[in-house]
Amino acid sequence: MDNQNLIDMANRIGDFFDSMPDREEALAGIADHIRRFWEPRMRRALLAALDEPDASGIEMSAIVREALIKHREQLTPAAPATV
């Protein structure tokens, strides 16, 4: 999974919601969009990129970073079931 592409996609989502006048609604909107439309491994990779930023690549926007931190629990996929 290309983390730079994930960050770029998340930043584009953030750009859309950043224009909203209510900051809390914007943060919730970013998190809800990522939770509903991104598969679990994409969310895991994005959260890992939040924890270990790569200085050589695309920087995560402030609003996306804030949304991920604030809504991390709901964005974290459940652990896969083991058989």
mmCIF file of the N, C-alpha and C atoms, coordinates in Angstrom:
data_MODEL
# 
_entry.id   MODEL 
# 
loop_
_atom_site.group_PDB 
_atom_site.id 
_atom_site.type_symbol 
_atom_site.label_atom_id 
_atom_site.label_alt_id 
_atom_site.label_comp_id 
_atom_site.label_asym_id 
_atom_site.label_entity_id 
_atom_site.label_seq_id 
_atom_site.pdbx_PDB_ins_code 
_atom_site.Cartn_x 
_atom_site.Cartn_y 
_atom_site.Cartn_z 
_atom_site.occupancy 
_atom_site.B_iso_or_equiv 
_atom_site.pdbx_formal_charge 
_atom_site.auth_seq_id 
_atom_site.auth_comp_id 
_atom_site.auth_asym_id 
_atom_site.auth_atom_id 
_atom_site.pdbx_PDB_model_num 
ATOM 1   N N  . MET A 1 1  ? 0.852   -1.173  0.000  1.00 0.00 ? 1  MET A N  1 
ATOM 2   C CA . MET A 1 1  ? 0.000   0.000   0.000  1.00 0.00 ? 1  MET A CA 1 
ATOM 3   C C  . MET A 1 1  ? 0.899   1.238   0.000  1.00 0.00 ? 1  MET A C  1 
ATOM 4   N N  . ASP A 1 2  ? 0.640   2.142   -0.899 1.00 0.00 ? 2  ASP A N  1 
ATOM 5   C CA . ASP A 1 2  ? 1.435   3.354   -1.039 1.00 0.00 ? 2  ASP A CA 1 
ATOM 6   C C  . ASP A 1 2  ? 0.925   4.423   -0.064 1.00 0.00 ? 2  ASP A C  1 
ATOM 7   N N  . ASN A 1 3  ? 1.666   4.633   1.013  1.00 0.00 ? 3  ASN A N  1 
ATOM 8   C CA . ASN A 1 3  ? 1.243   5.598   2.029  1.00 0.00 ? 3  ASN A CA 1 
ATOM 9   C C  . ASN A 1 3  ? 1.108   7.004   1.476  1.00 0.00 ? 3  ASN A C  1 
ATOM 10  N N  . GLN A 1 4  ? 1.981   7.372   0.541  1.00 0.00 ? 4  GLN A N  1 
ATOM 11  C CA . GLN A 1 4  ? 1.902   8.718   -0.013 1.00 0.00 ? 4  GLN A CA 1 
ATOM 12  C C  . GLN A 1 4  ? 0.581   8.925   -0.754 1.00 0.00 ? 4  GLN A C  1 
ATOM 13  N N  . ASN A 1 5  ? 0.128   7.904   -1.460 1.00 0.00 ? 5  ASN A N  1 
ATOM 14  C CA . ASN A 1 5  ? -1.147  7.993   -2.158 1.00 0.00 ? 5  ASN A CA 1 
ATOM 15  C C  . ASN A 1 5  ? -2.300  8.093   -1.154 1.00 0.00 ? 5  ASN A C  1 
ATOM 16  N N  . LEU A 1 6  ? -2.231  7.327   -0.074 1.00 0.00 ? 6  LEU A N  1 
ATOM 17  C CA . LEU A 1 6  ? -3.275  7.384   0.957  1.00 0.00 ? 6  LEU A CA 1 
ATOM 18  C C  . LEU A 1 6  ? -3.334  8.766   1.593  1.00 0.00 ? 6  LEU A C  1 
ATOM 19  N N  . ILE A 1 7  ? -2.174  9.322   1.900  1.00 0.00 ? 7  ILE A N  1 
ATOM 20  C CA . ILE A 1 7  ? -2.127  10.658  2.503  1.00 0.00 ? 7  ILE A CA 1 
ATOM 21  C C  . ILE A 1 7  ? -2.679  11.692  1.531  1.00 0.00 ? 7  ILE A C  1 
ATOM 22  N N  . ASP A 1 8  ? -2.320  11.570  0.264  1.00 0.00 ? 8  ASP A N  1 
ATOM 23  C CA . ASP A 1 8  ? -2.829  12.495  -0.745 1.00 0.00 ? 8  ASP A CA 1 
ATOM 24  C C  . ASP A 1 8  ? -4.355  12.410  -0.841 1.00 0.00 ? 8  ASP A C  1 
ATOM 25  N N  . MET A 1 9  ? -4.899  11.189  -0.847 1.00 0.00 ? 9  MET A N  1 
ATOM 26  C CA . MET A 1 9  ? -6.360  11.025  -0.904 1.00 0.00 ? 9  MET A CA 1 
ATOM 27  C C  . MET A 1 9  ? -7.015  11.606  0.351  1.00 0.00 ? 9  MET A C  1 
ATOM 28  N N  . ALA A 1 10 ? -6.423  11.352  1.517  1.00 0.00 ? 10 ALA A N  1 
ATOM 29  C CA . ALA A 1 10 ? -6.973  11.887  2.764  1.00 0.00 ? 10 ALA A CA 1 
ATOM 30  C C  . ALA A 1 10 ? -6.921  13.414  2.757  1.00 0.00 ? 10 ALA A C  1 
ATOM 31  N N  . ASN A 1 11 ? -5.840  13.978  2.236  1.00 0.00 ? 11 ASN A N  1 
ATOM 32  C CA . ASN A 1 11 ? -5.731  15.444  2.159  1.00 0.00 ? 11 ASN A CA 1 
ATOM 33  C C  . ASN A 1 11 ? -6.809  16.033  1.250  1.00 0.00 ? 11 ASN A C  1 
ATOM 34  N N  . ARG A 1 12 ? -7.126  15.346  0.160  1.00 0.00 ? 12 ARG A N  1 
ATOM 35  C CA . ARG A 1 12 ? -8.191  15.835  -0.732 1.00 0.00 ? 12 ARG A CA 1 
ATOM 36  C C  . ARG A 1 12 ? -9.549  15.795  -0.029 1.00 0.00 ? 12 ARG A C  1 
ATOM 37  N N  . ILE A 1 13 ? -9.779  14.755  0.764  1.00 0.00 ? 13 ILE A N  1 
ATOM 38  C CA . ILE A 1 13 ? -11.009 14.686  1.560  1.00 0.00 ? 13 ILE A CA 1 
ATOM 39  C C  . ILE A 1 13 ? -11.014 15.845  2.560  1.00 0.00 ? 13 ILE A C  1 
ATOM 40  N N  . GLY A 1 14 ? -9.873  16.063  3.194  1.00 0.00 ? 14 GLY A N  1 
ATOM 41  C CA . GLY A 1 14 ? -9.750  17.165  4.147  1.00 0.00 ? 14 GLY A CA 1 
ATOM 42  C C  . GLY A 1 14 ? -9.991  18.515  3.510  1.00 0.00 ? 14 GLY A C  1 
ATOM 43  N N  . ASP A 1 15 ? -9.507  18.710  2.297  1.00 0.00 ? 15 ASP A N  1 
ATOM 44  C CA . ASP A 1 15 ? -9.720  19.976  1.587  1.00 0.00 ? 15 ASP A CA 1 
ATOM 45  C C  . ASP A 1 15 ? -11.212 20.253  1.405  1.00 0.00 ? 15 ASP A C  1 
ATOM 46  N N  . PHE A 1 16 ? -11.962 19.203  1.069  1.00 0.00 ? 16 PHE A N  1 
ATOM 47  C CA . PHE A 1 16 ? -13.401 19.366  0.888  1.00 0.00 ? 16 PHE A CA 1 
ATOM 48  C C  . PHE A 1 16 ? -14.064 19.794  2.193  1.00 0.00 ? 16 PHE A C  1 
ATOM 49  N N  . PHE A 1 17 ? -13.785 19.085  3.277  1.00 0.00 ? 17 PHE A N  1 
ATOM 50  C CA . PHE A 1 17 ? -14.439 19.358  4.551  1.00 0.00 ? 17 PHE A CA 1 
ATOM 51  C C  . PHE A 1 17 ? -13.899 20.607  5.242  1.00 0.00 ? 17 PHE A C  1 
ATOM 52  N N  . ASP A 1 18 ? -12.710 21.048  4.882  1.00 0.00 ? 18 ASP A N  1 
ATOM 53  C CA . ASP A 1 18 ? -12.102 22.226  5.519  1.00 0.00 ? 18 ASP A CA 1 
ATOM 54  C C  . ASP A 1 18 ? -12.903 23.498  5.259  1.00 0.00 ? 18 ASP A C  1 
ATOM 55  N N  . SER A 1 19 ? -13.708 23.516  4.210  1.00 0.00 ? 19 SER A N  1 
ATOM 56  C CA . SER A 1 19 ? -14.493 24.708  3.891  1.00 0.00 ? 19 SER A CA 1 
ATOM 57  C C  . SER A 1 19 ? -15.741 24.842  4.757  1.00 0.00 ? 19 SER A C  1 
ATOM 58  N N  . MET A 1 20 ? -16.045 23.830  5.536  1.00 0.00 ? 20 MET A N  1 
ATOM 59  C CA . MET A 1 20 ? -17.238 23.876  6.391  1.00 0.00 ? 20 MET A CA 1 
ATOM 60  C C  . MET A 1 20 ? -17.026 24.866  7.528  1.00 0.00 ? 20 MET A C  1 
ATOM 61  N N  . PRO A 1 21 ? -18.046 25.639  7.864  1.00 0.00 ? 21 PRO A N  1 
ATOM 62  C CA . PRO A 1 21 ? -17.888 26.624  8.940  1.00 0.00 ? 21 PRO A CA 1 
ATOM 63  C C  . PRO A 1 21 ? -17.763 26.001  10.338 1.00 0.00 ? 21 PRO A C  1 
ATOM 64  N N  . ASP A 1 22 ? -18.344 24.830  10.538 1.00 0.00 ? 22 ASP A N  1 
ATOM 65  C CA . ASP A 1 22 ? -18.296 24.160  11.844 1.00 0.00 ? 22 ASP A CA 1 
ATOM 66  C C  . ASP A 1 22 ? -17.130 23.170  11.844 1.00 0.00 ? 22 ASP A C  1 
ATOM 67  N N  . ARG A 1 23 ? -16.080 23.494  12.595 1.00 0.00 ? 23 ARG A N  1 
ATOM 68  C CA . ARG A 1 23 ? -14.857 22.677  12.609 1.00 0.00 ? 23 ARG A CA 1 
ATOM 69  C C  . ARG A 1 23 ? -15.127 21.258  13.102 1.00 0.00 ? 23 ARG A C  1 
ATOM 70  N N  . GLU A 1 24 ? -15.926 21.114  14.151 1.00 0.00 ? 24 GLU A N  1 
ATOM 71  C CA . GLU A 1 24 ? -16.218 19.780  14.694 1.00 0.00 ? 24 GLU A CA 1 
ATOM 72  C C  . GLU A 1 24 ? -16.975 18.929  13.678 1.00 0.00 ? 24 GLU A C  1 
ATOM 73  N N  . GLU A 1 25 ? -17.888 19.544  12.954 1.00 0.00 ? 25 GLU A N  1 
ATOM 74  C CA . GLU A 1 25 ? -18.622 18.823  11.920 1.00 0.00 ? 25 GLU A CA 1 
ATOM 75  C C  . GLU A 1 25 ? -17.679 18.396  10.790 1.00 0.00 ? 25 GLU A C  1 
ATOM 76  N N  . ALA A 1 26 ? -16.729 19.261  10.456 1.00 0.00 ? 26 ALA A N  1 
ATOM 77  C CA . ALA A 1 26 ? -15.749 18.937  9.418  1.00 0.00 ? 26 ALA A CA 1 
ATOM 78  C C  . ALA A 1 26 ? -14.874 17.757  9.844  1.00 0.00 ? 26 ALA A C  1 
ATOM 79  N N  . LEU A 1 27 ? -14.399 17.769  11.083 1.00 0.00 ? 27 LEU A N  1 
ATOM 80  C CA . LEU A 1 27 ? -13.565 16.675  11.579 1.00 0.00 ? 27 LEU A CA 1 
ATOM 81  C C  . LEU A 1 27 ? -14.336 15.360  11.585 1.00 0.00 ? 27 LEU A C  1 
ATOM 82  N N  . ALA A 1 28 ? -15.574 15.420  12.028 1.00 0.00 ? 28 ALA A N  1 
ATOM 83  C CA . ALA A 1 28 ? -16.407 14.214  12.044 1.00 0.00 ? 28 ALA A CA 1 
ATOM 84  C C  . ALA A 1 28 ? -16.682 13.736  10.617 1.00 0.00 ? 28 ALA A C  1 
ATOM 85  N N  . GLY A 1 29 ? -16.867 14.659  9.693  1.00 0.00 ? 29 GLY A N  1 
ATOM 86  C CA . GLY A 1 29 ? -17.118 14.300  8.306  1.00 0.00 ? 29 GLY A CA 1 
ATOM 87  C C  . GLY A 1 29 ? -15.941 13.597  7.663  1.00 0.00 ? 29 GLY A C  1 
ATOM 88  N N  . ILE A 1 30 ? -14.738 14.088  7.938  1.00 0.00 ? 30 ILE A N  1 
ATOM 89  C CA . ILE A 1 30 ? -13.527 13.446  7.413  1.00 0.00 ? 30 ILE A CA 1 
ATOM 90  C C  . ILE A 1 30 ? -13.422 12.020  7.948  1.00 0.00 ? 30 ILE A C  1 
ATOM 91  N N  . ALA A 1 31 ? -13.565 11.884  9.257  1.00 0.00 ? 31 ALA A N  1 
ATOM 92  C CA . ALA A 1 31 ? -13.450 10.564  9.879  1.00 0.00 ? 31 ALA A CA 1 
ATOM 93  C C  . ALA A 1 31 ? -14.539 9.622   9.377  1.00 0.00 ? 31 ALA A C  1 
ATOM 94  N N  . ASP A 1 32 ? -15.756 10.120  9.256  1.00 0.00 ? 32 ASP A N  1 
ATOM 95  C CA . ASP A 1 32 ? -16.854 9.276   8.809  1.00 0.00 ? 32 ASP A CA 1 
ATOM 96  C C  . ASP A 1 32 ? -16.643 8.816   7.366  1.00 0.00 ? 32 ASP A C  1 
ATOM 97  N N  . HIS A 1 33 ? -16.172 9.713   6.515  1.00 0.00 ? 33 HIS A N  1 
ATOM 98  C CA . HIS A 1 33 ? -15.913 9.342   5.125  1.00 0.00 ? 33 HIS A CA 1 
ATOM 99  C C  . HIS A 1 33 ? -14.851 8.239   5.045  1.00 0.00 ? 33 HIS A C  1 
ATOM 100 N N  . ILE A 1 34 ? -13.774 8.415   5.773  1.00 0.00 ? 34 ILE A N  1 
ATOM 101 C CA . ILE A 1 34 ? -12.694 7.426   5.752  1.00 0.00 ? 34 ILE A CA 1 
ATOM 102 C C  . ILE A 1 34 ? -13.181 6.097   6.340  1.00 0.00 ? 34 ILE A C  1 
ATOM 103 N N  . ARG A 1 35 ? -13.940 6.150   7.409  1.00 0.00 ? 35 ARG A N  1 
ATOM 104 C CA . ARG A 1 35 ? -14.444 4.919   8.036  1.00 0.00 ? 35 ARG A CA 1 
ATOM 105 C C  . ARG A 1 35 ? -15.391 4.162   7.109  1.00 0.00 ? 35 ARG A C  1 
ATOM 106 N N  . ARG A 1 36 ? -16.265 4.886   6.421  1.00 0.00 ? 36 ARG A N  1 
ATOM 107 C CA . ARG A 1 36 ? -17.278 4.223   5.584  1.00 0.00 ? 36 ARG A CA 1 
ATOM 108 C C  . ARG A 1 36 ? -16.756 3.752   4.238  1.00 0.00 ? 36 ARG A C  1 
ATOM 109 N N  . PHE A 1 37 ? -15.806 4.475   3.656  1.00 0.00 ? 37 PHE A N  1 
ATOM 110 C CA . PHE A 1 37 ? -15.422 4.180   2.279  1.00 0.00 ? 37 PHE A CA 1 
ATOM 111 C C  . PHE A 1 37 ? -14.029 3.580   2.106  1.00 0.00 ? 37 PHE A C  1 
ATOM 112 N N  . TRP A 1 38 ? -13.228 3.572   3.139  1.00 0.00 ? 38 TRP A N  1 
ATOM 113 C CA . TRP A 1 38 ? -11.885 3.002   3.031  1.00 0.00 ? 38 TRP A CA 1 
ATOM 114 C C  . TRP A 1 38 ? -11.880 1.625   3.673  1.00 0.00 ? 38 TRP A C  1 
ATOM 115 N N  . GLU A 1 39 ? -11.253 0.683   2.991  1.00 0.00 ? 39 GLU A N  1 
ATOM 116 C CA . GLU A 1 39 ? -11.174 -0.664  3.550  1.00 0.00 ? 39 GLU A CA 1 
ATOM 117 C C  . GLU A 1 39 ? -10.234 -0.663  4.761  1.00 0.00 ? 39 GLU A C  1 
ATOM 118 N N  . PRO A 1 40 ? -10.352 -1.661  5.642  1.00 0.00 ? 40 PRO A N  1 
ATOM 119 C CA . PRO A 1 40 ? -9.575  -1.696  6.881  1.00 0.00 ? 40 PRO A CA 1 
ATOM 120 C C  . PRO A 1 40 ? -8.059  -1.556  6.687  1.00 0.00 ? 40 PRO A C  1 
ATOM 121 N N  . ARG A 1 41 ? -7.489  -2.215  5.696  1.00 0.00 ? 41 ARG A N  1 
ATOM 122 C CA . ARG A 1 41 ? -6.031  -2.118  5.549  1.00 0.00 ? 41 ARG A CA 1 
ATOM 123 C C  . ARG A 1 41 ? -5.601  -0.714  5.128  1.00 0.00 ? 41 ARG A C  1 
ATOM 124 N N  . MET A 1 42 ? -6.453  0.005   4.409  1.00 0.00 ? 42 MET A N  1 
ATOM 125 C CA . MET A 1 42 ? -6.139  1.388   4.055  1.00 0.00 ? 42 MET A CA 1 
ATOM 126 C C  . MET A 1 42 ? -6.159  2.262   5.311  1.00 0.00 ? 42 MET A C  1 
ATOM 127 N N  . ARG A 1 43 ? -7.153  2.043   6.178  1.00 0.00 ? 43 ARG A N  1 
ATOM 128 C CA . ARG A 1 43 ? -7.228  2.816   7.426  1.00 0.00 ? 43 ARG A CA 1 
ATOM 129 C C  . ARG A 1 43 ? -6.049  2.498   8.339  1.00 0.00 ? 43 ARG A C  1 
ATOM 130 N N  . ARG A 1 44 ? -5.683  1.219   8.425  1.00 0.00 ? 44 ARG A N  1 
ATOM 131 C CA . ARG A 1 44 ? -4.513  0.849   9.251  1.00 0.00 ? 44 ARG A CA 1 
ATOM 132 C C  . ARG A 1 44 ? -3.254  1.556   8.747  1.00 0.00 ? 44 ARG A C  1 
ATOM 133 N N  . ALA A 1 45 ? -3.058  1.554   7.430  1.00 0.00 ? 45 ALA A N  1 
ATOM 134 C CA . ALA A 1 45 ? -1.868  2.187   6.844  1.00 0.00 ? 45 ALA A CA 1 
ATOM 135 C C  . ALA A 1 45 ? -1.871  3.695   7.082  1.00 0.00 ? 45 ALA A C  1 
ATOM 136 N N  . LEU A 1 46 ? -3.035  4.334   6.966  1.00 0.00 ? 46 LEU A N  1 
ATOM 137 C CA . LEU A 1 46 ? -3.110  5.781   7.201  1.00 0.00 ? 46 LEU A CA 1 
ATOM 138 C C  . LEU A 1 46 ? -2.814  6.109   8.661  1.00 0.00 ? 46 LEU A C  1 
ATOM 139 N N  . LEU A 1 47 ? -3.360  5.321   9.578  1.00 0.00 ? 47 LEU A N  1 
ATOM 140 C CA . LEU A 1 47 ? -3.090  5.549   11.000 1.00 0.00 ? 47 LEU A CA 1 
ATOM 141 C C  . LEU A 1 47 ? -1.621  5.292   11.325 1.00 0.00 ? 47 LEU A C  1 
ATOM 142 N N  . ALA A 1 48 ? -1.017  4.308   10.675 1.00 0.00 ? 48 ALA A N  1 
ATOM 143 C CA . ALA A 1 48 ? 0.411   4.059   10.873 1.00 0.00 ? 48 ALA A CA 1 
ATOM 144 C C  . ALA A 1 48 ? 1.229   5.241   10.354 1.00 0.00 ? 48 ALA A C  1 
ATOM 145 N N  . ALA A 1 49 ? 0.809   5.826   9.236  1.00 0.00 ? 49 ALA A N  1 
ATOM 146 C CA . ALA A 1 49 ? 1.501   7.000   8.690  1.00 0.00 ? 49 ALA A CA 1 
ATOM 147 C C  . ALA A 1 49 ? 1.368   8.191   9.639  1.00 0.00 ? 49 ALA A C  1 
ATOM 148 N N  . LEU A 1 50 ? 0.269   8.266   10.354 1.00 0.00 ? 50 LEU A N  1 
ATOM 149 C CA . LEU A 1 50 ? 0.084   9.322   11.351 1.00 0.00 ? 50 LEU A CA 1 
ATOM 150 C C  . LEU A 1 50 ? 1.100   9.153   12.476 1.00 0.00 ? 50 LEU A C  1 
ATOM 151 N N  . ASP A 1 51 ? 1.328   7.911   12.886 1.00 0.00 ? 51 ASP A N  1 
ATOM 152 C CA . ASP A 1 51 ? 2.251   7.625   13.986 1.00 0.00 ? 51 ASP A CA 1 
ATOM 153 C C  . ASP A 1 51 ? 3.716   7.746   13.592 1.00 0.00 ? 51 ASP A C  1 
ATOM 154 N N  . GLU A 1 52 ? 4.023   7.424   12.332 1.00 0.00 ? 52 GLU A N  1 
ATOM 155 C CA . GLU A 1 52 ? 5.409   7.449   11.862 1.00 0.00 ? 52 GLU A CA 1 
ATOM 156 C C  . GLU A 1 52 ? 5.498   8.230   10.558 1.00 0.00 ? 52 GLU A C  1 
ATOM 157 N N  . PRO A 1 53 ? 5.451   9.566   10.652 1.00 0.00 ? 53 PRO A N  1 
ATOM 158 C CA . PRO A 1 53 ? 5.484   10.367  9.424  1.00 0.00 ? 53 PRO A CA 1 
ATOM 159 C C  . PRO A 1 53 ? 6.786   10.168  8.652  1.00 0.00 ? 53 PRO A C  1 
ATOM 160 N N  . ASP A 1 54 ? 6.658   10.157  7.331  1.00 0.00 ? 54 ASP A N  1 
ATOM 161 C CA . ASP A 1 54 ? 7.804   10.004  6.428  1.00 0.00 ? 54 ASP A CA 1 
ATOM 162 C C  . ASP A 1 54 ? 8.198   11.385  5.923  1.00 0.00 ? 54 ASP A C  1 
ATOM 163 N N  . ALA A 1 55 ? 9.342   11.868  6.327  1.00 0.00 ? 55 ALA A N  1 
ATOM 164 C CA . ALA A 1 55 ? 9.783   13.217  5.980  1.00 0.00 ? 55 ALA A CA 1 
ATOM 165 C C  . ALA A 1 55 ? 10.013  13.403  4.486  1.00 0.00 ? 55 ALA A C  1 
ATOM 166 N N  . SER A 1 56 ? 10.182  12.335  3.748  1.00 0.00 ? 56 SER A N  1 
ATOM 167 C CA . SER A 1 56 ? 10.497  12.454  2.333  1.00 0.00 ? 56 SER A CA 1 
ATOM 168 C C  . SER A 1 56 ? 9.258   12.556  1.441  1.00 0.00 ? 56 SER A C  1 
ATOM 169 N N  . GLY A 1 57 ? 8.069   12.377  2.010  1.00 0.00 ? 57 GLY A N  1 
ATOM 170 C CA . GLY A 1 57 ? 6.879   12.322  1.167  1.00 0.00 ? 57 GLY A CA 1 
ATOM 171 C C  . GLY A 1 57 ? 5.915   13.466  1.400  1.00 0.00 ? 57 GLY A C  1 
ATOM 172 N N  . ILE A 1 58 ? 4.682   13.223  1.022  1.00 0.00 ? 58 ILE A N  1 
ATOM 173 C CA . ILE A 1 58 ? 3.613   14.209  1.150  1.00 0.00 ? 58 ILE A CA 1 
ATOM 174 C C  . ILE A 1 58 ? 3.251   14.366  2.623  1.00 0.00 ? 58 ILE A C  1 
ATOM 175 N N  . GLU A 1 59 ? 3.061   15.602  3.042  1.00 0.00 ? 59 GLU A N  1 
ATOM 176 C CA . GLU A 1 59 ? 2.713   15.879  4.432  1.00 0.00 ? 59 GLU A CA 1 
ATOM 177 C C  . GLU A 1 59 ? 1.200   15.814  4.611  1.00 0.00 ? 59 GLU A C  1 
ATOM 178 N N  . MET A 1 60 ? 0.779   15.223  5.713  1.00 0.00 ? 60 MET A N  1 
ATOM 179 C CA . MET A 1 60 ? -0.631  15.138  6.033  1.00 0.00 ? 60 MET A CA 1 
ATOM 180 C C  . MET A 1 60 ? -1.111  16.525  6.472  1.00 0.00 ? 60 MET A C  1 
ATOM 181 N N  . SER A 1 61 ? -2.259  16.949  5.942  1.00 0.00 ? 61 SER A N  1 
ATOM 182 C CA . SER A 1 61 ? -2.772  18.272  6.292  1.00 0.00 ? 61 SER A CA 1 
ATOM 183 C C  . SER A 1 61 ? -3.191  18.316  7.761  1.00 0.00 ? 61 SER A C  1 
ATOM 184 N N  . ALA A 1 62 ? -3.220  19.518  8.309  1.00 0.00 ? 62 ALA A N  1 
ATOM 185 C CA . ALA A 1 62 ? -3.535  19.701  9.726  1.00 0.00 ? 62 ALA A CA 1 
ATOM 186 C C  . ALA A 1 62 ? -4.936  19.205  10.067 1.00 0.00 ? 62 ALA A C  1 
ATOM 187 N N  . ILE A 1 63 ? -5.907  19.472  9.198  1.00 0.00 ? 63 ILE A N  1 
ATOM 188 C CA . ILE A 1 63 ? -7.283  19.054  9.502  1.00 0.00 ? 63 ILE A CA 1 
ATOM 189 C C  . ILE A 1 63 ? -7.427  17.540  9.453  1.00 0.00 ? 63 ILE A C  1 
ATOM 190 N N  . VAL A 1 64 ? -6.729  16.880  8.543  1.00 0.00 ? 64 VAL A N  1 
ATOM 191 C CA . VAL A 1 64 ? -6.770  15.417  8.471  1.00 0.00 ? 64 VAL A CA 1 
ATOM 192 C C  . VAL A 1 64 ? -6.101  14.830  9.712  1.00 0.00 ? 64 VAL A C  1 
ATOM 193 N N  . ARG A 1 65 ? -4.949  15.361  10.067 1.00 0.00 ? 65 ARG A N  1 
ATOM 194 C CA . ARG A 1 65 ? -4.242  14.895  11.263 1.00 0.00 ? 65 ARG A CA 1 
ATOM 195 C C  . ARG A 1 65 ? -5.135  15.031  12.498 1.00 0.00 ? 65 ARG A C  1 
ATOM 196 N N  . GLU A 1 66 ? -5.789  16.186  12.633 1.00 0.00 ? 66 GLU A N  1 
ATOM 197 C CA . GLU A 1 66 ? -6.669  16.429  13.779 1.00 0.00 ? 66 GLU A CA 1 
ATOM 198 C C  . GLU A 1 66 ? -7.854  15.456  13.786 1.00 0.00 ? 66 GLU A C  1 
ATOM 199 N N  . ALA A 1 67 ? -8.442  15.217  12.614 1.00 0.00 ? 67 ALA A N  1 
ATOM 200 C CA . ALA A 1 67 ? -9.582  14.289  12.519 1.00 0.00 ? 67 ALA A CA 1 
ATOM 201 C C  . ALA A 1 67 ? -9.166  12.869  12.888 1.00 0.00 ? 67 ALA A C  1 
ATOM 202 N N  . LEU A 1 68 ? -7.989  12.443  12.414 1.00 0.00 ? 68 LEU A N  1 
ATOM 203 C CA . LEU A 1 68 ? -7.519  11.090  12.715 1.00 0.00 ? 68 LEU A CA 1 
ATOM 204 C C  . LEU A 1 68 ? -7.242  10.919  14.208 1.00 0.00 ? 68 LEU A C  1 
ATOM 205 N N  . ILE A 1 69 ? -6.630  11.923  14.803 1.00 0.00 ? 69 ILE A N  1 
ATOM 206 C CA . ILE A 1 69 ? -6.327  11.844  16.236 1.00 0.00 ? 69 ILE A CA 1 
ATOM 207 C C  . ILE A 1 69 ? -7.616  11.828  17.054 1.00 0.00 ? 69 ILE A C  1 
ATOM 208 N N  . LYS A 1 70 ? -8.541  12.726  16.716 1.00 0.00 ? 70 LYS A N  1 
ATOM 209 C CA . LYS A 1 70 ? -9.778  12.858  17.482 1.00 0.00 ? 70 LYS A CA 1 
ATOM 210 C C  . LYS A 1 70 ? -10.683 11.626  17.339 1.00 0.00 ? 70 LYS A C  1 
ATOM 211 N N  . HIS A 1 71 ? -10.692 11.016  16.158 1.00 0.00 ? 71 HIS A N  1 
ATOM 212 C CA . HIS A 1 71 ? -11.610 9.910   15.884 1.00 0.00 ? 71 HIS A CA 1 
ATOM 213 C C  . HIS A 1 71 ? -10.880 8.586   15.668 1.00 0.00 ? 71 HIS A C  1 
ATOM 214 N N  . ARG A 1 72 ? -9.702  8.474   16.228 1.00 0.00 ? 72 ARG A N  1 
ATOM 215 C CA . ARG A 1 72 ? -8.873  7.286   16.005 1.00 0.00 ? 72 ARG A CA 1 
ATOM 216 C C  . ARG A 1 72 ? -9.589  5.993   16.394 1.00 0.00 ? 72 ARG A C  1 
ATOM 217 N N  . GLU A 1 73 ? -10.262 6.001   17.509 1.00 0.00 ? 73 GLU A N  1 
ATOM 218 C CA . GLU A 1 73 ? -10.918 4.779   17.997 1.00 0.00 ? 73 GLU A CA 1 
ATOM 219 C C  . GLU A 1 73 ? -11.939 4.260   16.981 1.00 0.00 ? 73 GLU A C  1 
ATOM 220 N N  . GLN A 1 74 ? -12.770 5.131   16.431 1.00 0.00 ? 74 GLN A N  1 
ATOM 221 C CA . GLN A 1 74 ? -13.771 4.678   15.464 1.00 0.00 ? 74 GLN A CA 1 
ATOM 222 C C  . GLN A 1 74 ? -13.154 4.332   14.122 1.00 0.00 ? 74 GLN A C  1 
ATOM 223 N N  . LEU A 1 75 ? -11.963 4.840   13.821 1.00 0.00 ? 75 LEU A N  1 
ATOM 224 C CA . LEU A 1 75 ? -11.289 4.539   12.552 1.00 0.00 ? 75 LEU A CA 1 
ATOM 225 C C  . LEU A 1 75 ? -10.450 3.271   12.594 1.00 0.00 ? 75 LEU A C  1 
ATOM 226 N N  . THR A 1 76 ? -10.099 2.839   13.788 1.00 0.00 ? 76 THR A N  1 
ATOM 227 C CA . THR A 1 76 ? -9.268  1.648   13.927 1.00 0.00 ? 76 THR A CA 1 
ATOM 228 C C  . THR A 1 76 ? -10.091 0.399   13.653 1.00 0.00 ? 76 THR A C  1 
ATOM 229 N N  . PRO A 1 77 ? -9.723  -0.353  12.618 1.00 0.00 ? 77 PRO A N  1 
ATOM 230 C CA . PRO A 1 77 ? -10.483 -1.570  12.289 1.00 0.00 ? 77 PRO A CA 1 
ATOM 231 C C  . PRO A 1 77 ? -10.349 -2.616  13.398 1.00 0.00 ? 77 PRO A C  1 
ATOM 232 N N  . ALA A 1 78 ? -11.374 -3.417  13.522 1.00 0.00 ? 78 ALA A N  1 
ATOM 233 C CA . ALA A 1 78 ? -11.323 -4.528  14.476 1.00 0.00 ? 78 ALA A CA 1 
ATOM 234 C C  . ALA A 1 78 ? -10.237 -5.513  14.020 1.00 0.00 ? 78 ALA A C  1 
ATOM 235 N N  . ALA A 1 79 ? -9.643  -6.159  14.969 1.00 0.00 ? 79 ALA A N  1 
ATOM 236 C CA . ALA A 1 79 ? -8.621  -7.169  14.636 1.00 0.00 ? 79 ALA A CA 1 
ATOM 237 C C  . ALA A 1 79 ? -9.281  -8.302  13.880 1.00 0.00 ? 79 ALA A C  1 
ATOM 238 N N  . PRO A 1 80 ? -8.602  -8.818  12.860 1.00 0.00 ? 80 PRO A N  1 
ATOM 239 C CA . PRO A 1 80 ? -9.175  -9.929  12.103 1.00 0.00 ? 80 PRO A CA 1 
ATOM 240 C C  . PRO A 1 80 ? -9.342  -11.156 12.980 1.00 0.00 ? 80 PRO A C  1 
ATOM 241 N N  . ALA A 1 81 ? -10.412 -11.893 12.747 1.00 0.00 ? 81 ALA A N  1 
ATOM 242 C CA . ALA A 1 81 ? -10.679 -13.117 13.517 1.00 0.00 ? 81 ALA A CA 1 
ATOM 243 C C  . ALA A 1 81 ? -9.667  -14.188 13.148 1.00 0.00 ? 81 ALA A C  1 
ATOM 244 N N  . THR A 1 82 ? -9.198  -14.901 14.142 1.00 0.00 ? 82 THR A N  1 
ATOM 245 C CA . THR A 1 82 ? -8.267  -16.002 13.885 1.00 0.00 ? 82 THR A CA 1 
ATOM 246 C C  . THR A 1 82 ? -9.028  -17.316 13.964 1.00 0.00 ? 82 THR A C  1 
ATOM 247 N N  . VAL A 1 83 ? -8.609  -18.230 13.144 1.00 0.00 ? 83 VAL A N  1 
ATOM 248 C CA . VAL A 1 83 ? -9.301  -19.541 13.083 1.00 0.00 ? 83 VAL A CA 1 
ATOM 249 C C  . VAL A 1 83 ? -8.466  -20.579 13.768 1.00 0.00 ? 83 VAL A C  1 
# 
